Amino acid sequence: MRILLVKTSSLGDVIHNLPVVTDVHNALANAQIDWVVEEGFADIPALHPGVARVIPIALRRWRKALLARDTWQAMRGFYAALRSTPYDAVIDTQGLLKSALVARLARLSGSPGAPPISRPLRAGFGFASAREPLAALFYNCALPVAQGQHAVLRNRQLAAAALGYTVTPQMGAESYGIVAPPVLAQSGVAPGAQDNAVLLLTATSREDKLWPEPHWQDLGCALAARGLRCLLPSGNAPEQARAQRLAKLIPGAVALPLLSLRELASYCGAARFVVGVDTGLVHLAAALGRPTLALFCASNPTLTGVLAGNWAVNLGAPGAPPTLAEVLRSIEAWI
């Protein structure tokens, strides 16, 4: 049975979709799963051994130069790759017009549906469930999935309803199905130095999600005093400047150079534990089974917090960022 998953972005949303792959393979032994994802996040589905093929799309890049010849050539190449395989089921777990259009462009198998489905299907959230309700018009199987649940649970329920199996309530790191690649000797931090490394994820895409730099400095100094080494990754120049400022103030800390997602996954998987704001990397760390503390200052952890068993902890709420004392109490057992 050939299945195409459409979840293009963002990083956290892509990670939240990984348990769907695990569920499908547990329920359907003959499933072969492909995945359409934004090119910048293609490393993430590739970490799951249950994903046969990753099909990158570059919507973010294309819309910046929509009239350019190179853009149209790239779009034709993507269309050819998408249409090269007929699918028994195409499942859009994003629920946006852009993802629904991608699902509509995919080619369905011309044969009767492979069990347990009766016909080839394009499935997605129904009008009352989708983030953009008009996306439901692009499916031949629009399904109701209750809102107000964590994004991981909604993804799992949608795929289960489409393919005719039942999801189990248990949710641990193993459900994500990914393993971190080994850390390479680079950045001044050799693989053997990871045992006492703590990853501090200080950067996020929204200013209101940031935790104050003085708090990070105090946290880092407290960890250094306990013999732990703080690693501070970043994704762009302003984030790197913040990491470098903090590294100068925290004894033994290292501001990592700009790294690929695969390399960042290596550091997440090798860290003793991870503390981070609401960003995709904190979800990646939790998915890799590392003790992870997610700090929430402006978003709702009930809907998008880290979800991977007892070692994934959410702290804070919109308008009520966690205090330094709360953070130190939460990680005391990990130290």
C-alpha positions as CSV (number, residue, x, y, z in Angstrom):
1,M,0.0,0.0,0.0
2,R,1.5,3.3,-1.1
3,I,0.8,6.3,1.1
4,L,1.8,9.9,0.7
5,L,1.9,12.2,3.8
6,V,1.7,16.0,3.2
7,K,3.1,18.0,6.1
8,T,5.4,20.7,4.7
9,S,6.2,23.0,7.6
10,S,7.1,24.3,10.2
11,L,9.8,22.4,12.0
12,G,7.7,21.7,15.1
13,D,4.7,20.6,12.9
14,V,6.9,18.3,10.9
15,I,8.2,16.6,14.1
16,H,4.6,16.3,15.4
17,N,3.8,14.3,12.3
18,L,6.5,11.6,12.8
19,P,4.3,9.4,15.0
20,V,1.9,9.0,12.1
21,V,4.6,7.1,10.3
22,T,5.1,4.8,13.3
23,D,1.4,4.3,13.7
24,V,0.9,3.4,10.0
25,H,3.7,0.8,10.0
26,N,2.4,-0.7,13.2
27,A,-1.1,-1.0,11.8
28,L,-0.3,-1.8,8.1
29,A,2.7,-4.1,7.6
30,N,2.8,-3.6,3.8
31,A,2.7,0.2,3.9
32,Q,5.2,2.2,1.9
33,I,5.3,5.9,3.0
34,D,6.5,8.9,1.1
35,W,6.4,12.5,2.5
36,V,6.2,16.0,1.0
37,V,8.0,18.5,3.1
38,E,9.5,22.0,2.8
39,E,13.1,21.6,1.6
40,G,14.6,23.2,4.7
41,F,13.0,20.5,6.9
42,A,13.7,17.5,4.6
43,D,16.3,16.1,7.1
44,I,13.6,15.3,9.6
45,P,11.4,12.8,7.8
46,A,14.6,11.2,6.5
47,L,15.5,10.3,10.1
48,H,12.6,7.9,10.3
49,P,13.4,4.5,8.8
50,G,9.7,4.1,7.9
51,V,9.8,6.9,5.3
52,A,10.7,5.5,1.9
53,R,11.0,8.7,0.0
54,V,11.2,12.4,0.9
55,I,9.9,14.8,-1.7
56,P,11.2,18.3,-1.0
57,I,9.0,21.3,-1.9
58,A,10.3,24.9,-1.9
59,L,7.2,27.1,-1.5
60,R,9.0,29.5,0.8
61,R,11.7,30.0,-1.8
62,W,9.5,30.0,-4.9
63,R,7.1,32.7,-3.7
64,K,10.1,35.1,-3.3
65,A,10.8,34.9,-7.1
66,L,7.6,33.6,-8.5
67,L,8.2,35.0,-12.0
68,A,11.8,33.7,-12.3
69,R,12.5,31.0,-14.9
70,D,14.4,28.9,-12.3
71,T,11.4,28.9,-10.1
72,W,9.1,27.6,-12.8
73,Q,11.7,24.9,-13.7
74,A,11.9,23.9,-10.1
75,M,8.1,23.8,-9.8
76,R,7.9,21.5,-12.9
77,G,10.5,19.3,-11.4
78,F,8.6,19.0,-8.1
79,Y,5.4,18.2,-10.0
80,A,7.1,15.5,-12.0
81,A,8.5,14.0,-8.8
82,L,5.1,14.2,-7.1
83,R,3.3,12.6,-10.0
84,S,5.8,9.8,-10.6
85,T,4.2,7.5,-8.1
86,P,0.5,6.6,-7.8
87,Y,-0.8,6.5,-4.2
88,D,-3.5,4.4,-2.6
89,A,-3.9,7.2,0.0
90,V,-2.7,10.8,0.2
91,I,-3.1,12.3,3.7
92,D,-2.8,16.0,4.4
93,T,-2.3,16.5,8.1
94,Q,-1.6,20.2,7.8
95,G,-5.0,21.5,6.9
96,L,-4.0,24.6,4.9
97,L,-4.9,25.6,1.4
98,K,-1.3,25.2,0.2
99,S,-1.0,21.7,1.6
100,A,-4.4,20.7,0.3
101,L,-3.4,21.8,-3.2
102,V,-0.3,19.7,-3.0
103,A,-2.4,16.7,-1.9
104,R,-4.8,17.4,-4.8
105,L,-1.9,17.4,-7.3
106,A,-0.7,14.0,-6.2
107,R,-1.7,11.1,-8.4
108,L,-4.1,8.5,-7.0
109,S,-3.9,4.9,-8.0
110,G,-6.4,3.9,-10.6
111,S,-7.0,0.5,-9.1
112,P,-9.5,-0.2,-6.3
113,G,-8.3,0.7,-2.8
114,A,-6.0,-1.7,-1.1
115,P,-7.3,-3.0,2.2
116,P,-8.2,-1.6,4.7
117,I,-9.6,1.2,2.5
118,S,-12.2,0.6,-0.3
119,R,-11.0,3.3,-2.7
120,P,-8.0,5.5,-3.3
121,L,-8.4,8.5,-1.1
122,R,-7.3,12.0,-0.5
123,A,-7.8,12.6,3.1
124,G,-7.6,15.7,5.3
125,F,-9.4,17.6,8.1
126,G,-13.0,18.5,7.6
127,F,-14.4,22.0,7.5
128,A,-14.8,22.3,11.2
129,S,-11.4,20.8,11.9
130,A,-9.0,22.3,9.4
131,R,-6.9,25.4,10.2
132,E,-8.1,26.8,6.9
133,P,-11.6,25.3,6.4
134,L,-11.7,25.7,2.6
135,A,-8.9,23.1,2.4
136,A,-11.5,20.4,2.9
137,L,-12.8,21.1,-0.6
138,F,-9.6,19.5,-2.1
139,Y,-10.2,16.0,-0.5
140,N,-12.5,13.1,-1.3
141,C,-12.3,12.1,2.4
142,A,-12.7,15.1,4.7
143,L,-12.7,13.9,8.3
144,P,-13.8,15.5,11.6
145,V,-11.1,15.6,14.2
146,A,-11.7,17.4,17.5
147,Q,-9.9,20.6,18.0
148,G,-8.4,21.6,21.4
149,Q,-6.1,18.5,21.4
150,H,-2.4,18.4,21.1
151,A,-1.2,18.6,17.4
152,V,0.4,15.1,17.6
153,L,-2.9,13.5,18.7
154,R,-4.8,15.3,15.9
155,N,-2.4,14.1,13.3
156,R,-2.5,10.5,14.6
157,Q,-6.3,10.5,14.8
158,L,-6.7,11.8,11.2
159,A,-4.4,9.2,9.7
160,A,-6.1,6.4,11.7
161,A,-9.6,7.5,10.7
162,A,-8.5,7.7,7.0
163,L,-6.8,4.3,7.0
164,G,-9.1,2.4,9.3
165,Y,-7.1,1.6,12.3
166,T,-7.2,2.7,16.0
167,V,-4.4,4.6,17.7
168,T,-3.3,3.7,21.2
169,P,-3.3,6.4,23.9
170,Q,0.3,5.8,24.9
171,M,2.7,8.4,23.7
172,G,6.5,8.2,24.3
173,A,9.7,9.1,22.5
174,E,9.6,5.7,20.7
175,S,6.4,6.8,18.9
176,Y,8.4,9.3,16.9
177,G,10.6,6.5,15.5
178,I,13.8,8.5,15.0
179,V,17.3,8.0,16.2
180,A,19.9,10.8,16.2
181,P,22.9,10.4,13.9
182,P,26.3,10.4,15.6
183,V,27.9,13.7,16.5
184,L,30.9,14.5,14.4
185,A,34.1,16.0,15.9
186,Q,33.6,19.6,15.1
187,S,32.8,23.0,16.7
188,G,35.4,22.5,19.4
189,V,33.2,19.9,21.0
190,A,34.4,16.3,20.5
191,P,31.9,13.4,20.6
192,G,33.5,12.2,23.8
193,A,32.7,15.5,25.5
194,Q,29.0,15.1,25.2
195,D,28.3,13.2,28.5
196,N,28.2,16.4,30.5
197,A,26.8,18.6,27.7
198,V,23.5,20.5,28.1
199,L,21.9,22.0,25.1
200,L,20.4,25.5,25.7
201,L,18.0,26.4,22.9
202,T,17.7,30.2,23.4
203,A,16.3,31.2,20.0
204,T,12.9,31.1,18.5
205,S,11.1,32.8,15.6
206,R,9.0,35.1,17.7
207,E,10.3,37.8,20.1
208,D,7.4,37.2,22.6
209,K,8.5,33.5,22.9
210,L,12.0,34.4,24.1
211,W,13.2,33.9,27.7
212,P,15.2,36.8,29.1
213,E,19.0,36.6,28.4
214,P,19.8,37.3,32.1
215,H,17.8,34.2,33.0
216,W,19.8,32.1,30.5
217,Q,23.1,33.5,31.9
218,D,22.1,32.6,35.4
219,L,20.9,29.2,34.4
220,G,24.1,28.5,32.4
221,C,26.3,29.6,35.4
222,A,24.3,27.4,37.7
223,L,24.8,24.4,35.4
224,A,28.5,25.2,34.9
225,A,28.9,25.3,38.7
226,R,27.6,21.7,38.7
227,G,30.2,20.6,36.2
228,L,28.0,20.7,33.1
229,R,29.0,22.3,29.8
230,C,26.5,24.4,28.0
231,L,26.2,24.3,24.2
232,L,24.3,27.1,22.5
233,P,23.2,26.5,18.9
234,S,21.7,29.1,16.6
235,G,20.1,29.3,13.2
236,N,20.9,32.7,11.8
237,A,23.2,35.7,12.5
238,P,21.1,37.4,15.2
239,E,20.6,34.1,17.1
240,Q,24.3,33.4,16.8
241,A,25.2,36.8,18.2
242,R,23.0,36.0,21.2
243,A,24.6,32.6,21.6
244,Q,28.1,34.2,21.5
245,R,27.1,36.8,24.1
246,L,25.9,34.2,26.5
247,A,28.9,31.9,25.9
248,K,31.2,34.7,27.0
249,L,29.3,35.0,30.3
250,I,28.9,31.3,31.1
251,P,32.0,29.4,32.1
252,G,33.0,26.7,29.7
253,A,30.0,27.4,27.3
254,V,30.3,26.9,23.6
255,A,28.4,28.9,20.9
256,L,28.0,26.3,18.2
257,P,28.5,27.4,14.5
258,L,25.5,27.4,12.2
259,L,24.6,23.7,11.7
260,S,22.3,21.7,9.5
261,L,19.2,20.1,10.9
262,R,20.8,16.7,10.8
263,E,23.8,18.0,12.7
264,L,21.5,19.7,15.3
265,A,19.7,16.4,15.7
266,S,23.0,14.9,16.6
267,Y,23.6,17.4,19.3
268,C,20.0,17.0,20.6
269,G,20.4,13.3,20.8
270,A,23.8,13.4,22.5
271,A,23.0,16.0,25.2
272,R,22.5,15.0,28.8
273,F,19.4,17.1,28.8
274,V,17.9,20.0,26.8
275,V,16.3,23.3,27.9
276,G,14.7,25.4,25.3
277,V,12.0,27.9,24.4
278,D,9.1,27.1,22.2
279,T,11.0,26.2,19.0
280,G,11.1,23.2,16.7
281,L,14.4,22.0,18.1
282,V,13.0,21.5,21.6
283,H,10.4,19.2,20.0
284,L,13.2,17.4,18.1
285,A,15.1,16.8,21.4
286,A,11.9,15.4,23.0
287,A,11.3,13.2,20.0
288,L,14.8,11.8,20.3
289,G,14.1,10.7,23.9
290,R,16.3,13.2,25.7
291,P,15.1,14.8,29.0
292,T,13.7,18.0,27.7
293,L,12.3,21.1,29.4
294,A,10.3,23.4,27.2
295,L,9.8,27.0,28.4
296,F,6.6,28.7,27.3
297,C,6.2,32.5,27.5
298,A,3.6,33.3,24.8
299,S,2.1,30.1,23.4
300,N,-0.1,27.3,24.8
301,P,1.8,24.1,25.7
302,T,-1.5,22.2,25.9
303,L,-1.8,22.4,22.1
304,T,1.8,22.4,21.0
305,G,4.0,21.6,24.0
306,V,6.6,18.8,24.0
307,L,4.8,15.4,24.1
308,A,7.0,12.4,24.6
309,G,6.4,10.8,28.0
310,N,7.6,11.6,31.4
311,W,11.0,13.0,30.2
312,A,9.3,15.8,28.2
313,V,8.2,18.7,30.5
314,N,6.4,21.9,29.7
315,L,6.8,24.9,31.9
316,G,5.1,28.3,31.7
317,A,2.0,29.7,29.9
318,P,1.1,32.7,27.7
319,G,1.8,35.8,29.8
320,A,3.3,33.7,32.6
321,P,6.9,32.8,31.6
322,P,8.7,30.4,34.0
323,T,11.0,31.9,36.6
324,L,14.6,30.8,37.0
325,A,13.8,29.1,40.3
326,E,11.1,27.1,38.6
327,V,13.5,26.0,35.8
328,L,16.2,24.9,38.3
329,R,13.6,22.9,40.3
330,S,12.4,21.2,37.2
331,I,15.8,20.0,36.0
332,E,17.3,19.1,39.4
333,A,16.7,15.4,38.9
334,W,18.4,15.5,35.6
335,I,21.5,17.3,37.0
